[in-house]
Amino acid sequence: MAFPVLSGVASIFNVVTNDLSLLPFILPAAFALAWYIRVLSFRASKRSPPGPLGLPIIGSLPFLDPELHTYFADLARRYGPVLKIMLGKKTCIVVSSPSTAREVLKDQDTIFANRDVPVAARIATYGGKDIAWNPYGPEWRMLRKVCVLKMLSHATLDSVYGLRRREVRAMVKYLYEQAGSPVNVGEQMFLTVLNVVTGMMWGETLKDKARDTVAAEFRRLVSEIVTLLGKPNLSDLIPELAYFDLQGVEKEMKVLRKQFDGIFEKVLHQRLRMQEEGGMSGNSSSKDMDFLEFLLKVKDEEDTNPPLTMAGIKALLMDMVVGGTDTSSNTVEFAMAEVMNRPQVLAKVQQELDAVVGKDSFVEESHMGKLPYLQAVMKESLRIHPALPLLIPRCPSNDTTVGGFTVRKGSRIFVNAWAIHHDSSLWENPSEFDPERFLREGTGKRAGDYSGNDFAYLPFGSGRRICAGIAMGERMVMYCLATLFHSFDWRLPEAEKMNLDEQFGIVLKKRVPLKAIPTPRLASPALYDE
């Protein structure tokens, strides 16, 4: 388009050289043309991503499908792997290919290291003082280091295997007592994972009835918090409406946070009282401390920079409870549903378990490395049903480009892991549950590397803000799946059909909870009482 303009400038130059009296009139026109050329060039280098036009002020809000992961995937098929959608006044950029995900999560990781924090998340995490939503910087690095060092390291996870073993066996004992009757698989998994997580966080601070009461309360609170975190909120999208809280998200989250805070205060009060009475030693080595004791020790250290506050401790406890329970329990529930829906897959899973473990003993974590088919089942479940289908939204710290398109500072960036995992150009028969895609030889094999290096497979994200709990999630999911399939046969209640529909949220869950009937399959009933 610039070539005709340049031709026009040349013509003007010829006229001016033939008649200098026209110079005062022609020069402004020439400058205007030069400015126009510059604007055209600037616009060409600042291409905005394509996307639906939307309406004034409200953008595409009226047209949103509640299942955002599939809605964004449909838009990507129309507009391409980088698209822009206005939600209210918020510019949202959705990337849906390995190459564009790599640009965001690795090549420009520092620029995209911050979060676009919604009102609900800011309230839930005591002002965004946790790992998930904290701005990238010294405080975030300190919090992540504390968590990885004490709660989520391989050494720590090895040291608390006895806790995982005890809770998983307690679940098996309960399921054995319910044999022949339907049980809510997701609910039992949530309670098991929660007991492991809280046991790692504060040990035996709460016991017996108080522990059971807290578990039931956490189940409800986590479900409601996750729902609010995934809900499009007008207060985030049209700032002028934030004061009115039209959807009640802010008000509801404050109520939930207060209830969570009451639980945390009870635990903290009990722990501090135990320390005063000498029940907990202030001279314990860091190896012997549970997570809460370690956090309180870090808080009291004067050389911690930036300092860890009590609000920061509560925010980290919130992260562990919310992030460590719902994701793992939902993954197990989806995996069990998919396997139960394919008898040939279930047969292979149980054949492998019987060969490695046998029916006269119980599954141990030491068996996990000898179960490649079950490992492939877990990977395939995470591919089809990624725990965080859009990961956690990012926010660029300055203007940049992704896929050749301009992305403005302050935009909300969604990486649609679900769309990438269902891309037929990357995955053969992507909608089919096929664990063997991770085991086949040759070009059809996929490694299933969820360490963030394979941008066609991103169940835990990538880059410096990759999920810190990968090791813990992998251990819990594998150990629970192995135990459930080894200890029991499973079937649906009479006349019921398997429903694999998803329900979108910041954490993906089954729309219809899996209720299945366990039948014991181990050689001796005594094994269920251990």
C-alpha positions in Angstrom: 0.0 0.0 0.0 3.0 2.3 0.6 4.2 2.1 -3.1 1.4 4.4 -4.6 2.1 6.9 -1.8 5.8 6.9 -2.6 5.0 7.4 -6.3 2.8 10.4 -5.3 5.7 11.9 -3.3 8.0 11.6 -6.3 5.4 13.4 -8.5 5.1 16.2 -6.0 8.9 16.6 -6.0 8.9 16.9 -9.8 6.3 19.6 -9.6 8.2 21.6 -7.0 11.4 21.6 -8.9 9.6 22.9 -12.0 7.7 25.7 -10.1 9.3 26.9 -6.8 6.4 29.2 -6.1 4.4 26.2 -5.1 6.9 25.3 -2.4 4.9 26.8 0.6 1.9 24.8 -0.4 3.5 21.5 -1.4 5.9 21.1 1.6 3.1 20.6 4.1 1.4 18.1 1.8 4.7 16.2 1.5 5.2 16.2 5.3 1.6 14.9 5.7 2.3 12.1 3.2 5.5 11.2 5.0 3.7 11.1 8.3 1.0 8.9 6.7 3.7 6.5 5.4 5.2 6.3 8.9 1.8 5.5 10.5 1.2 2.8 7.9 4.6 1.3 8.7 3.9 1.5 12.4 0.5 -0.2 12.1 2.0 -2.9 9.9 4.6 -3.6 12.7 1.9 -3.4 15.4 -0.7 -5.9 14.2 -3.5 -6.6 16.6 -4.5 -10.3 16.8 -7.7 -11.2 15.0 -10.8 -12.1 17.0 -14.6 -11.4 17.4 -15.6 -7.8 17.3 -17.9 -7.8 20.2 -20.1 -4.9 21.4 -19.2 -1.5 22.8 -18.2 -1.5 26.5 -19.2 -5.1 27.1 -17.3 -6.7 24.3 -18.0 -10.4 23.8 -19.4 -11.0 27.3 -23.0 -11.7 26.1 -21.7 -14.4 23.7 -19.5 -16.4 26.2 -20.1 -20.1 26.6 -19.7 -21.2 30.2 -17.3 -23.9 29.0 -14.5 -21.4 28.3 -11.9 -23.9 27.3 -14.0 -25.4 24.5 -15.4 -21.9 23.5 -11.8 -20.5 23.1 -10.8 -23.7 21.2 -13.6 -23.1 18.7 -12.6 -19.4 18.3 -9.0 -20.5 17.7 -10.1 -22.8 14.8 -11.7 -19.7 13.2 -9.2 -17.0 14.1 -5.9 -18.8 14.6 -3.5 -19.7 17.4 -3.3 -16.1 18.7 -6.7 -14.4 19.1 -8.0 -11.3 20.9 -11.3 -11.2 22.6 -12.7 -8.2 24.5 -14.4 -9.2 27.8 -15.8 -6.0 29.0 -12.9 -3.5 28.9 -10.4 -6.3 29.5 -8.3 -7.3 26.5 -7.8 -11.1 26.6 -5.3 -12.9 24.4 -5.8 -16.6 23.9 -2.8 -18.7 22.6 -3.6 -22.2 21.4 -0.5 -23.7 19.7 2.8 -25.1 20.9 4.8 -22.4 19.2 2.8 -19.5 20.7 2.7 -21.2 24.1 6.5 -21.5 23.9 6.8 -17.8 23.2 4.7 -16.9 26.3 6.0 -19.6 28.7 9.6 -19.8 27.8 11.0 -17.4 25.2 9.4 -14.4 26.9 8.9 -16.0 30.3 10.1 -12.9 32.3 7.7 -10.6 30.5 4.8 -12.9 31.1 5.8 -14.0 34.6 3.1 -11.9 36.3 -0.5 -12.8 36.9 -3.7 -10.9 36.0 -5.2 -11.2 39.5 -9.0 -11.3 39.7 -10.8 -9.8 42.7 -11.8 -13.3 43.9 -8.1 -14.5 43.9 -6.9 -11.4 45.6 -9.3 -11.8 48.5 -8.9 -15.6 48.8 -5.1 -15.3 49.1 -4.8 -12.5 51.6 -4.0 -9.9 49.0 -2.2 -12.2 46.5 0.5 -13.2 49.0 0.6 -16.8 47.9 2.7 -18.6 45.2 0.0 -18.8 42.5 -1.0 -15.1 42.3 1.9 -13.2 43.8 3.7 -10.8 41.4 7.0 -12.1 40.1 9.8 -10.8 42.3 11.7 -11.3 45.5 8.7 -12.2 47.6 7.4 -14.7 45.1 10.9 -16.3 44.9 11.1 -16.5 48.7 7.7 -18.1 48.9 8.4 -20.7 46.2 11.7 -21.5 47.7 10.1 -22.1 51.1 7.4 -24.4 49.7 9.7 -26.4 47.4 12.4 -26.7 50.1 10.1 -27.9 52.9 6.8 -29.1 51.5 7.2 -30.3 47.9 10.8 -31.6 47.5 11.5 -35.2 46.7 13.3 -35.6 50.1 10.3 -34.3 52.0 7.9 -36.5 50.0 10.0 -39.5 50.6 10.0 -38.8 54.3 6.2 -38.7 54.6 5.5 -41.9 52.6 4.2 -43.4 55.8 1.5 -40.7 56.0 0.4 -41.3 52.4 0.4 -45.1 53.0 -1.7 -44.8 56.1 -4.3 -42.5 54.5 -4.6 -44.6 51.3 -5.1 -47.7 53.4 -7.7 -46.0 55.5 -9.6 -45.2 52.3 -9.3 -48.8 51.1 -10.7 -50.1 54.4 -13.6 -47.7 54.1 -14.3 -48.8 50.5 -14.1 -52.5 51.5 -16.8 -51.8 54.1 -18.9 -50.2 51.4 -18.4 -53.1 48.9 -21.5 -53.7 46.8 -22.8 -50.1 47.3 -22.1 -47.0 45.2 -19.5 -44.6 46.5 -18.6 -41.1 45.4 -15.1 -41.7 44.1 -14.2 -38.0 43.9 -15.3 -37.3 47.4 -13.3 -40.2 48.9 -10.3 -39.1 46.9 -10.6 -35.5 48.0 -10.8 -36.5 51.7 -7.8 -38.8 51.3 -5.6 -36.2 49.6 -6.7 -33.6 52.0 -5.7 -35.7 55.0 -2.3 -36.2 53.4 -1.9 -32.5 52.7 -3.0 -31.3 56.1 -0.9 -34.1 57.8 2.1 -32.7 56.0 1.2 -29.1 56.9 0.4 -29.4 60.5 0.8 -33.0 61.5 -1.3 -34.1 64.5 -2.3 -30.6 65.6 -6.0 -31.6 64.9 -7.1 -35.0 65.9 -10.1 -37.4 65.6 -13.4 -35.6 65.5 -11.9 -32.1 65.0 -9.9 -33.5 62.1 -12.9 -35.1 60.5 -14.9 -31.9 60.9 -12.2 -29.8 59.3 -12.0 -32.2 56.4 -15.7 -32.0 55.6 -15.6 -28.2 55.9 -12.6 -27.9 53.6 -14.3 -30.0 51.0 -17.2 -27.6 50.8 -15.0 -24.4 51.0 -12.5 -25.6 48.3 -15.4 -26.4 45.9 -17.0 -23.0 46.3 -13.7 -21.1 46.1 -12.6 -22.9 42.9 -16.0 -22.2 41.4 -15.6 -18.4 42.1 -12.1 -18.3 40.8 -13.2 -19.6 37.4 -16.2 -17.4 37.2 -16.0 -14.3 34.8 -16.6 -11.4 37.1 -17.8 -8.0 35.8 -15.8 -6.3 38.6 -12.6 -7.5 36.8 -13.8 -6.8 33.3 -15.4 -3.4 33.7 -13.6 -1.6 36.5 -16.3 1.1 36.8 -18.7 -1.6 38.1 -16.3 -3.0 40.7 -17.8 -0.9 43.5 -21.2 -2.4 43.0 -20.0 -6.1 43.0 -23.1 -6.9 40.8 -22.5 -10.7 40.8 -21.7 -10.8 44.5 -18.3 -12.5 43.9 -16.4 -10.2 46.2 -18.9 -10.5 49.0 -19.2 -14.3 48.7 -15.4 -14.8 48.6 -14.9 -12.6 51.7 -17.3 -15.0 53.5 -15.4 -18.0 52.3 -12.1 -16.5 53.2 -13.3 -15.7 56.7 -14.4 -19.3 57.1 -11.0 -20.5 55.9 -9.4 -18.0 58.2 -11.3 -19.4 61.1 -9.8 -22.9 60.5 -6.3 -21.5 60.0 -6.6 -19.4 63.2 -7.7 -22.5 65.1 -4.8 -24.5 63.8 -2.3 -21.7 64.5 -3.7 -21.1 68.0 -3.4 -24.8 68.8 0.1 -25.0 67.4 1.3 -22.0 69.4 -0.3 -23.4 72.5 1.5 -26.7 72.0 4.8 -24.9 71.6 4.3 -22.9 74.8 3.4 -26.1 76.7 6.5 -27.8 75.3 4.7 -30.2 73.0 6.6 -28.8 70.0 10.3 -28.2 70.3 11.6 -24.8 69.2 14.9 -26.5 68.7 13.7 -29.1 66.2 15.8 -29.6 63.2 14.3 -28.5 59.9 14.2 -32.1 58.8 11.8 -33.0 61.7 9.5 -30.0 61.4 6.2 -30.1 59.6 5.4 -27.3 57.2 3.6 -25.1 59.6 6.4 -25.3 62.2 8.9 -24.5 59.5 6.9 -21.5 58.3 6.6 -20.1 61.9 10.4 -20.5 62.2 11.0 -18.6 58.9 8.6 -15.9 60.1 10.6 -15.3 63.3 14.0 -15.2 61.5 15.2 -11.6 61.3 17.4 -12.1 58.2 14.5 -13.3 56.0 14.2 -10.7 53.1 11.5 -10.0 52.4 10.0 -11.1 55.7 7.3 -13.8 55.9 4.2 -12.4 57.5 1.3 -14.2 59.2 -0.9 -13.3 56.2 1.8 -14.9 54.0 1.7 -18.1 56.1 -2.1 -18.3 55.7 -1.9 -17.7 52.0 0.6 -20.5 51.6 -1.6 -22.8 53.6 -4.5 -21.8 51.3 -2.4 -22.7 48.3 -1.5 -26.1 49.6 -5.2 -26.9 50.5 -6.8 -25.6 47.4 -4.0 -26.4 44.9 -3.1 -29.8 46.3 -6.5 -31.4 46.8 -9.0 -30.5 44.0 -6.5 -31.1 41.2 -5.3 -34.5 42.3 -8.8 -35.8 43.3 -10.3 -34.6 40.0 -7.5 -36.3 38.0 -8.0 -39.6 39.7 -11.8 -39.4 39.2 -11.4 -38.6 35.4 -8.8 -41.4 35.0 -11.0 -44.0 36.8 -14.0 -43.0 34.7 -12.1 -43.2 31.4 -10.6 -46.6 32.3 -13.9 -48.0 33.5 -15.4 -46.9 30.2 -12.9 -49.0 28.3 -12.8 -52.6 29.6 -9.8 -53.5 27.5 -7.8 -50.7 29.2 -9.0 -51.8 32.7 -7.9 -55.4 31.9 -4.4 -54.2 30.9 -4.1 -52.0 34.0 -5.1 -54.9 36.3 -2.9 -57.4 34.5 0.1 -55.2 35.0 -0.7 -54.7 38.7 -1.2 -58.4 39.3 2.2 -59.2 37.6 4.1 -56.5 39.6 2.3 -56.6 42.9 0.3 -59.9 43.0 -3.1 -60.4 44.6 -1.7 -61.5 48.0 0.0 -58.2 48.9 -0.8 -54.5 49.0 0.4 -51.8 46.5 3.5 -49.8 47.7 4.9 -46.7 46.1 8.1 -48.7 45.4 6.0 -50.5 42.7 5.2 -47.3 40.8 8.4 -47.3 38.6 7.4 -50.8 37.4 4.0 -49.8 36.1 4.5 -48.1 32.7 1.0 -48.8 31.4 -0.6 -47.2 34.5 1.8 -44.2 34.1 0.5 -43.9 30.5 -3.1 -44.0 31.8 -2.3 -41.0 34.1 -0.6 -39.1 31.3 -3.5 -39.7 28.9 -6.0 -38.6 31.5 -4.0 -35.4 32.0 -4.0 -34.9 28.3 -7.7 -35.2 27.7 -8.7 -33.6 31.0 -5.9 -31.2 32.0 -6.5 -30.1 35.6 -6.1 -26.4 34.7 -7.4 -26.2 31.2 -6.4 -22.5 30.7 -3.5 -22.7 33.2 -3.5 -19.6 35.4 -3.8 -16.3 33.4 -0.7 -14.3 32.8 -0.2 -10.6 32.4 2.7 -9.0 30.3 4.7 -6.4 32.1 5.2 -4.4 28.8 4.1 -4.4 25.2 5.5 -7.4 23.2 4.6 -9.6 20.3 3.4 -13.2 20.1 3.0 -15.1 16.9 3.7 -11.8 15.0 0.9 -10.0 16.8 1.1 -7.2 19.3 0.2 -8.0 22.9 -0.3 -5.0 25.1 0.9 -4.5 28.6 -1.8 -5.4 31.1 -3.7 -7.9 28.9 -5.0 -11.1 30.3 -3.2 -14.0 28.7 -4.8 -17.5 28.5 -2.7 -20.5 27.4 -5.4 -23.0 26.3 -3.7 -26.2 27.3 -6.9 -28.1 26.6 -7.0 -26.9 23.0 -3.4 -27.9 22.4 -4.0 -31.3 23.9 -7.0 -31.8 21.5 -5.3 -30.5 18.4 -5.5 -33.2 15.6 -2.4 -31.9 14.0 -0.5 -32.8 17.1 -2.3 -35.8 18.4 -3.7 -38.7 16.5 -7.4 -39.2 17.3 -7.2 -36.6 20.1 -10.6 -37.2 21.5 -9.9 -40.9 22.0 -8.6 -42.1 25.4 -5.5 -44.1 24.2 -2.8 -44.6 26.9 -0.7 -46.5 24.4 0.1 -43.4 22.5 2.7 -42.8 25.2 4.1 -46.4 24.8 4.2 -47.0 21.1 7.5 -47.3 19.2 8.4 -44.9 16.4 7.1 -41.6 15.3 3.6 -42.2 16.8 4.9 -42.3 20.3 4.6 -39.3 22.6 6.9 -38.9 25.6 4.4 -37.2 27.9 7.0 -35.0 29.3 5.1 -32.8 31.8 8.2 -31.0 33.0 7.4 -28.1 30.7 9.7 -28.9 27.8 7.1 -30.3 25.5 4.8 -27.5 24.5 2.3 -29.8 22.9 1.7 -31.3 26.4 1.3 -28.8 29.2 -0.8 -30.2 32.1 1.3 -28.4 34.7 2.3 -25.4 32.6 5.9 -24.4 31.9 8.6 -21.8 32.7 9.4 -20.3 36.0 5.8 -20.4 37.1 5.3 -24.0 36.3 3.3 -25.9 39.0 5.5 -26.4 42.1 3.6 -29.5 43.1 4.2 -31.8 40.1 6.1 -34.4 42.2 3.5 -34.5 44.9 0.6 -34.7 42.4 2.3 -37.5 40.4 2.9 -39.6 43.5 -0.6 -39.1 44.9 -2.4 -39.8 41.6 -0.3 -42.9 40.7 -0.4 -44.4 44.2 -4.2 -43.9 44.5 -5.0 -45.2 41.0 -2.8 -48.3 41.5 -4.4 -49.0 44.8 -8.0 -48.5 43.7 -7.6 -50.7 40.6 -5.5 -53.3 42.4 -7.7 -53.7 45.4 -11.1 -53.6 43.7 -13.1 -54.2 40.6 -15.4 -51.4 39.7 -18.8 -51.1 38.0 -21.5 -48.5 37.6 -24.9 -48.9 39.3 -27.6 -50.7 37.3 -29.0 -48.8 34.3 -26.4 -46.0 34.6 -24.1 -45.0 31.8 -20.7 -43.4 32.1 -20.8 -39.6 31.7 -17.5 -38.1 30.8 -18.7 -34.5 30.4 -16.4 -31.8 31.8 -17.4 -28.7 33.8 -15.2 -25.7 33.3 -13.6 -23.9 36.2 -10.1 -22.7 36.9 -9.8 -26.5 37.9 -11.6 -28.8 35.5 -14.0 -31.3 37.1 -16.5 -34.0 36.0 -19.9 -32.5 35.4 -21.5 -35.7 36.9 -19.6 -37.1 39.9 -18.4 -40.7 39.4 -20.4 -43.0 41.7 -19.2 -46.6 41.3 -19.5 -49.9 43.1 -16.3 -51.5 44.4 -15.9 -55.3 44.6 -12.9 -56.6 46.5 -10.4 -58.6 44.3 -7.4 -59.3 46.7 -6.7 -62.9 47.7 -7.4 -62.4 51.5 -9.9 -60.2 53.4 -7.2 -59.7 56.0 -5.3 -57.5 53.5 -8.1 -54.9 53.8 -7.7 -54.6 57.5 -4.0 -53.8 57.5 
